Amino acid sequence: MKLNLKYKASTISKVERENGKSFFEMLEALESPSVSGLEDLLKAGGFDGDESRFDEIFDEGIEKITFEIAEGLSESGFLPKEARKQIKNALENLQGEVSPKSGKTAKSKQ
């Protein structure tokens, strides 16, 4: 999965107005992920897929989505590259992966 998210002030501002949260409040979804919080960050990055595409992305796992968002933020200049490296390392070191459907921890697919 490669989402190629491109964060721009205009799309971030639009999502801020739509959901009543500041961009920095939305970034909290990276620390403590929620489906709606990650959806807001995907939209702020230019994701414009329908519900089935959204569900398909979440089938990949929350960790992968979180990294894609961090990568897009970093490449767009909204997150330092060092922070992206730290997130990538943390995700790679995870022992398990949370299943988006059941919420249960499963062994990592490697």
N, C-alpha and C positions, 0 to 999 in steps of 0.2 A: 504494500500500500504506500503510495507516494501521493500526498495531497497537494503539494506545491502551494501552500498557503502564502499569500502576500498581504502583509499587514500594512494598511495605509491609514493616515489620520482620518480620511473621509469615511471609510468603512467602519473604523472603530467608533467614530462619533455617531454614526447611524445606529449601531448596535447599542451604544450607551443610551441614546434617546429612546429606543424601542423597549429596553428592559429596565431603565431607571437606575442602572448601576454604572459606576465609573469603571474605566478600563482597569484600574488597579484593583478594584473589587473583583472584577472578572478574573484577574490573574491568580486570585486565591484558589481558584479551581485547580491550579497546578499542584498546590500543596495538599489539598483535601478534595480530590476529584468528586464531582457530582455530574450526572448526565446533562442536566440543564446548563451547568456552568461550563462544561466542555463544549456543549453546543453553541453557547454564546461566543466562546473563543474561536470556534470553527467559523462561525458567521463573520466575526470581526476580521478573520483572515481571508475572507472572500468566498468561503464555501457556500454554494448556492444550490446544493442538491435537494432532491425531494426526500420524503420520509423513508422510502425504501433504501435510498443511497445512504442516508444517515444511519439506518439500522445496520446496513452492510459494513459501514466503517466501524461501528461499535462491536461487531462480531470479531474484529481483529484484536480486540482487547484494549482496555483503558490505558495500559502502559504504552502501547504503540501510538495511540492517539495523543497522549501527553507528550511523547517525544516529537511527534510530527508538529504539534503546536509550538513546542519550544524551539524546534528547528526553524519554523516559519518566522517566529518572533525574532530570533537571532539574525537570520538572513535579511530581515526587513529593518534591522537596526533598533528593535524595541527590547532586546534582551542581549546582554553581553555574551560573546562567543564562549567565554570561560564558564558561564552559567549553563550553557547548552552542553558543554563537555561534562560538567558535573551531573547534570540530569541523565545524560546518556550512560555514564558510568554507573550511576545508581540503579537505573533500569536494567542494565546488563548484569548487575550483581544480585538482582532479585532471585530468590530461590523458587518462588512460585509465581503464577499468573492468575489474576482474578478473572473468573468467567463472567462476562457481562450479562449472561442470561440467568445464572443461578446465584451469583455473588459468592460462590465457593472458591476456595483456592485450589488450583490444579497444578500439576507439575509443568514446568516450562517446556515449550516445544522448541527444542534445539537440535 
